[in-house]
Amino acid sequence: MVLAAGGGRRLGGRPKALIRYGGRLLVEHAAAVARAGGCAEVTVVLGAEGDRVRSTAFLPGCRLVGNPDWARGMGSSLRAGLAALAPRTPAVLVLLVDTPGVTPAAVARLLAAHRAGAELAAAAYHGRRGHPVLIGARHFAEAAAGARGDAGARALLAAHPAELVLVECADIATPDDLDTPADLARWSAGPAR
């Protein structure tokens, strides 16, 4: 699931989904990363300028979900995405549209952790939890209930520290997000590793 609903307030009101990165839109990049990493289905949650994203972005095979409450924060997008998942979905990997340094290899490592039994997993960068995050089906309802404001799955992960599997990804990805014009300039110059 790609959360791509934000309005980019700190980027001067430019929706992050529509920002160009590496020759394509960030939302296209994120969806491609999820698919290349092994996600069988990709759900993209849209909000700010959702109609424009739908008409502009090339997202073949993706399920596009509108979040009318996108301005309330990432939590509302997580709830909208969870509600739209196909029945009997075993787990969801949540990828933020504004983390272009996340790679297909990082996605694949989290999916492998789930296949090995993890019901909650998160990419870690030098031991520090980051994105993406994987949530097993038995935690969907709790994740939705705790998703408020910009917290997303934070409450869920905090409630289950013993169950959370941290998957080290610093050797294959970077956790930095794209929030400000300075971030955009840095990423446009190419991610530093």
C-alpha positions as a printed Julia matrix, in Angstrom:
193×3 Matrix{Float64}:
   0.0     0.0     0.0
   1.4     3.36   -1.02
   0.21    6.31    1.07
   0.21    9.19   -1.41
  -2.56   11.52   -0.23
  -0.61   14.37    1.36
  -0.88   17.93    0.14
   2.8    18.79    0.55
   2.15   21.77    2.82
   5.85   22.2     3.6
   6.61   21.95   -0.12
   4.45   24.98   -0.85
   1.25   23.0    -1.35
   2.59   20.7    -4.06
   1.1    17.24   -3.57
   3.98   14.81   -3.13
   2.4    12.26   -5.45
   2.86   14.7    -8.35
   6.5    15.62   -7.7
   8.92   14.39  -10.34
  11.74   12.11   -9.22
  14.06   10.14  -11.47
  12.09   11.02  -14.6
   8.69   10.05  -13.24
   6.18   11.03  -10.57
   6.94   10.05   -6.97
   3.71    8.03   -6.84
   4.79    6.08   -9.92
   8.21    5.49   -8.36
   6.72    4.24   -5.07
   4.25    1.92   -6.78
   7.03    0.5    -8.97
   9.22   -0.09   -5.91
   6.4    -1.98   -4.18
   5.73   -4.11   -7.25
   9.43   -4.81   -7.96
   9.93   -5.75   -4.31
   7.34   -8.51   -4.6
   3.98   -7.0    -3.65
   1.38   -8.93   -5.62
  -1.21   -6.16   -5.36
  -0.52   -2.45   -4.95
  -3.12   -0.14   -3.45
  -2.41    3.58   -3.76
  -4.23    5.94   -1.41
  -4.82    9.35   -2.98
  -6.07   12.59   -1.51
  -4.77   16.04   -2.43
  -5.45   16.64   -6.13
  -6.52   13.01   -6.4
  -8.29   13.53   -9.72
  -5.14   15.08  -11.19
  -3.03   12.18   -9.91
  -5.49    9.7   -11.44
  -5.36   11.44  -14.83
  -1.6    12.1   -14.82
   0.11    9.16  -13.13
   0.82    5.89  -14.91
  -0.15    3.27  -12.33
  -1.03    0.09  -14.26
  -2.54   -2.67  -12.18
  -2.79   -0.53   -9.04
  -5.99   -0.16   -7.04
  -6.55    3.58   -6.54
  -8.37    4.53   -3.34
  -9.56    8.03   -2.59
  -9.22    9.44    0.92
 -11.62   12.38    1.3
 -10.21   13.02    4.79
  -6.59   13.28    3.62
  -6.11   16.7     5.27
  -6.55   15.04    8.69
  -3.2    13.3     8.27
  -1.58   10.02    7.36
  -3.73    8.08    9.83
  -6.83    8.69    7.73
  -5.0     7.4     4.65
  -3.92    4.23    6.44
  -7.53    3.65    7.53
  -8.81    4.23    3.98
  -6.23    1.84    2.54
  -6.89   -0.88    5.09
 -10.63   -0.64    4.44
 -10.03   -1.13    0.71
  -7.88   -4.27    0.95
  -9.15   -7.41   -0.7
 -10.69   -9.99    1.66
  -8.22  -12.49    3.09
  -5.23  -10.24    2.42
  -2.56  -11.86    4.65
  -0.52   -8.7     5.27
   0.05   -5.21    3.98
   3.33   -3.44    3.41
   2.89    0.3     3.94
   5.19    2.49    1.85
   5.18    6.29    2.03
   5.23    8.16   -1.28
   7.86   10.59    0.01
  10.59    8.04    0.8
  12.29    7.64   -2.59
  15.34    5.99   -1.04
  13.36    2.86   -0.17
  14.32    0.18   -2.67
  12.69   -2.98   -4.0
  15.33   -4.93   -2.04
  14.1    -3.38    1.23
  10.51   -4.28    0.33
  11.63   -7.83   -0.46
  13.36   -8.15    2.93
  10.17   -7.18    4.76
   8.09   -9.6     2.72
  10.63  -12.34    3.5
  10.28  -11.54    7.21
   6.52  -12.02    6.88
   6.97  -15.34    5.07
   9.22  -16.38    7.97
   6.42  -15.64   10.44
   6.57  -11.93   11.31
   3.16  -10.32   11.74
   4.66   -6.9    12.45
   7.88   -5.78   10.79
   9.59   -2.5     9.99
  12.63   -1.53    8.02
  15.45   -0.41   10.29
  18.34    1.86    9.49
  21.33    1.25   11.76
  18.91   -0.23   14.31
  16.42    2.64   14.2
  12.86    1.87   13.05
  11.76    3.47    9.79
   9.69    2.73    6.68
   8.28    0.72    5.11
   6.23   -1.16    7.69
   4.52   -4.54    7.33
   1.28   -5.29    9.18
  -0.18   -8.8     9.35
  -3.93   -9.27    8.88
  -4.65  -10.01   12.54
  -3.48   -6.45   13.33
  -5.51   -4.62   10.67
  -8.37   -3.61   12.98
  -6.02   -2.4    15.71
  -3.92   -0.51   13.15
  -7.02    1.26   11.83
  -8.27    2.08   15.33
  -4.95    3.62   16.35
  -4.28    5.54   13.12
  -4.84    9.18   14.05
  -3.38   12.41   12.74
   0.04   11.81   11.22
   0.8     8.84   13.48
  -0.13    6.09   11.01
   0.79    2.72   12.54
   2.92    4.18   15.34
   0.43    3.27   18.1
   0.17   -0.3    16.84
   3.93   -0.78   16.72
   4.37    0.78   20.17
   1.74   -1.56   21.62
   3.57   -4.69   20.41
   7.32   -4.14   20.88
   8.05   -7.81   21.55
   6.32   -8.86   18.33
   7.87   -6.19   16.1
  10.65   -7.52   13.89
  13.16   -4.89   12.8
  14.62   -5.71    9.4
  17.94   -3.96    8.82
  17.95   -2.16    5.47
  20.67    0.5     5.79
  22.87   -1.4     3.36
  20.26   -1.32    0.58
  18.04    1.73    1.2
  17.86    5.16    2.79
  15.07    6.29    5.12
  15.04   10.02    4.4
  11.76   11.55    3.39
  11.05   14.43    1.09
   9.26   17.15    3.08
  10.81   20.52    2.25
  12.18   22.37   -0.79
  15.7    21.63    0.54
  14.87   17.9     0.65
  13.58   18.11   -2.91
  16.77   19.82   -4.09
  18.91   17.2    -2.35
  16.94   14.29   -3.82
  16.92   15.88   -7.26
  20.71   15.86   -7.1
  20.56   12.12   -6.29
  20.31   10.21   -3.0
  23.45   10.02   -0.92
  24.41    6.66    0.52
